[in-house]
């Protein structure tokens, strides 16, 4: 692993404050597509990848971010007046925030009567999250469900995640980790010893194409998946399918061959068709969405991709 990657992992994972608390941006109860049964999914902030199609762009930054919905804004000027850094200005009926001056204190969101301003990122401790998880226990018990840690990238917070997994294990709550696999192998295996199931993304098999679309090559990701499978871990593979990015025959055949060759029991592949539901989030964050005109893969494409995996005796499911 190169020096730049190690610095990134060290920055995200070895800070003492991150061992005691973490930033999350959402908690979804009654989730049915993030592992077996009915689940509570906790979305951590911070991700080392920059996938062009990411439908949770607020998950990428490890810090608190401001979202602004101009359609909700009633131009009351409250955020401009309350901002202690004078970072907010009203220009032609639109609130403009100076990113250099803004400290993400949240004063604008607190005062906004129309909820046009909101902050993405809340601090939580292990005890606080476990308390939220335990409230849903009746649904876990009735459906063989549990808790799923997602993101962002949960492996970017290894010390905190391990404490959280240990506590959930003590309470006999089923644990799933949803990951890109881009982390030190030692972190992945430490987490695997405390995890009942993995949801593991594979996007592209070619390293250069992977780097073009996600910002990193896939050497660590694929190698880690091989080691994780060899450890005996329970794994579902997730394939986000994007037209013109990774739905070509060569990529799908290479991926099917790779998955079929993984150690242990045959892995289920969940094919996740692209959707653009994250477009409004990019607008609220003031970011450009590069795949604005992308369309979901059609039924014929989904059938073709499923058929390739079937040829290699790999079971697939659309969604999940």
Secondary structure as GFF3:
##gff-version 3
##sequence-region A 1 320
A	DSSP	alpha_helix	3	13	.	.	.	ID=ss1
A	DSSP	alpha_helix	16	20	.	.	.	ID=ss2
A	DSSP	beta_strand	21	31	.	.	.	ID=ss3
A	DSSP	beta_strand	39	44	.	.	.	ID=ss4
A	DSSP	three_ten_helix	57	59	.	.	.	ID=ss5
A	DSSP	beta_strand	65	68	.	.	.	ID=ss6
A	DSSP	alpha_helix	78	82	.	.	.	ID=ss7
A	DSSP	beta_strand	88	91	.	.	.	ID=ss8
A	DSSP	beta_strand	94	97	.	.	.	ID=ss9
A	DSSP	alpha_helix	107	111	.	.	.	ID=ss10
A	DSSP	beta_strand	117	120	.	.	.	ID=ss11
A	DSSP	beta_strand	122	125	.	.	.	ID=ss12
A	DSSP	alpha_helix	126	134	.	.	.	ID=ss13
A	DSSP	alpha_helix	137	143	.	.	.	ID=ss14
A	DSSP	beta_strand	146	150	.	.	.	ID=ss15
A	DSSP	three_ten_helix	154	157	.	.	.	ID=ss16
A	DSSP	alpha_helix	158	170	.	.	.	ID=ss17
A	DSSP	beta_strand	174	179	.	.	.	ID=ss18
A	DSSP	alpha_helix	185	192	.	.	.	ID=ss19
A	DSSP	beta_strand	197	201	.	.	.	ID=ss20
A	DSSP	alpha_helix	207	214	.	.	.	ID=ss21
A	DSSP	alpha_helix	219	230	.	.	.	ID=ss22
A	DSSP	beta_strand	235	241	.	.	.	ID=ss23
A	DSSP	alpha_helix	249	260	.	.	.	ID=ss24
A	DSSP	beta_strand	268	273	.	.	.	ID=ss25
A	DSSP	alpha_helix	279	285	.	.	.	ID=ss26
A	DSSP	alpha_helix	299	311	.	.	.	ID=ss27
A	DSSP	beta_strand	316	318	.	.	.	ID=ss28
###
